Amino acid sequence: MRGQQRSTRSFKTDEVSRIIEMAWEDRTPFEAIENHFGLNESGVIALMRGEMKASSFRMWRKRVTGRKTKHLSLRSPNVSRGYCPTQYKRG
């Protein structure tokens, strides 16, 4: 799917939910979303705008704008994984 933009309408409900979750995560770069779902940063923004309340979308945009961990090219080499080690606890 790399190099080809998927329509935001072609996602299943669970995929939309996962994209939104990944977009909110501080350490998940837009490139990871593109690799998994074929949706680049502008596509993620369009999806978020369409799926969220306006106030939630504005809060998200304010949060991710300029955030270095959301872009691989701006990221510190010390950030080597997409999630916090305590995020997925084993039972």
C-alpha positions as CSV (number, residue, x, y, z in Angstrom):
1,M,0.0,0.0,0.0
2,R,3.1,2.2,0.3
3,G,2.9,5.2,-2.1
4,Q,-0.8,4.9,-2.6
5,Q,-3.3,6.8,-0.5
6,R,-6.3,4.8,0.7
7,S,-9.6,6.5,0.9
8,T,-10.7,7.2,4.5
9,R,-14.1,5.6,3.6
10,S,-12.5,2.2,2.8
11,F,-11.7,1.4,6.4
12,K,-13.7,-0.9,8.7
13,T,-14.9,0.4,12.0
14,D,-12.2,-1.4,14.0
15,E,-9.5,0.0,11.6
16,V,-10.8,3.5,12.1
17,S,-10.7,3.0,15.9
18,R,-7.1,1.7,15.7
19,I,-6.0,4.6,13.5
20,I,-7.5,7.1,15.9
21,E,-5.8,5.3,18.8
22,M,-2.4,5.3,17.1
23,A,-2.9,9.0,16.1
24,W,-3.4,9.9,19.8
25,E,-0.4,7.9,21.0
26,D,2.6,10.2,21.5
27,R,5.2,7.7,20.4
28,T,3.4,6.3,17.4
29,P,4.7,8.2,14.3
30,F,2.5,9.0,11.3
31,E,4.8,6.8,9.3
32,A,3.7,3.8,11.3
33,I,0.1,4.5,10.5
34,E,1.0,4.9,6.9
35,N,2.9,1.5,6.9
36,H,0.0,-0.3,8.6
37,F,-3.0,1.4,6.9
38,G,-1.7,3.2,3.8
39,L,-2.9,6.5,5.2
40,N,-0.3,9.4,5.2
41,E,-0.3,12.3,7.6
42,S,-2.8,14.4,5.7
43,G,-5.1,11.3,5.4
44,V,-4.9,10.8,9.1
45,I,-5.8,14.5,9.7
46,A,-8.7,14.2,7.3
47,L,-9.9,11.0,9.0
48,M,-9.6,12.6,12.5
49,R,-11.4,15.7,11.3
50,G,-14.3,13.5,10.0
51,E,-14.5,11.1,13.0
52,M,-14.1,13.4,15.9
53,K,-16.0,16.3,17.5
54,A,-14.6,19.6,16.4
55,S,-13.3,20.4,19.8
56,S,-11.6,17.0,20.2
57,F,-10.0,17.4,16.7
58,R,-8.7,20.9,17.6
59,M,-7.3,19.5,20.9
60,W,-5.6,16.6,19.0
61,R,-4.1,18.9,16.3
62,K,-2.7,21.2,19.0
63,R,-1.2,18.2,20.8
64,V,0.5,16.7,17.7
65,T,1.6,19.8,15.9
66,G,5.3,20.1,16.3
67,R,5.6,16.9,18.4
68,K,8.9,15.3,17.5
69,T,7.8,11.8,18.3
70,K,5.0,11.9,15.7
71,H,7.6,12.2,12.8
72,L,10.4,9.7,12.3
73,S,12.6,12.3,10.7
74,L,12.4,14.6,13.8
75,R,12.5,11.8,16.4
76,S,15.5,11.3,18.7
77,P,17.4,8.1,18.1
78,N,16.8,7.3,21.8
79,V,13.1,6.7,21.0
80,S,13.3,3.1,19.7
81,R,9.8,1.8,20.1
82,G,6.3,3.0,19.5
83,Y,4.9,2.5,23.0
84,C,5.7,2.7,26.6
85,P,6.9,-0.6,28.1
86,T,4.1,-0.5,30.7
87,Q,1.4,0.2,28.1
88,Y,0.7,-3.5,27.3
89,K,0.8,-5.3,30.6
90,R,0.8,-9.0,30.6
91,G,-1.6,-10.6,33.0
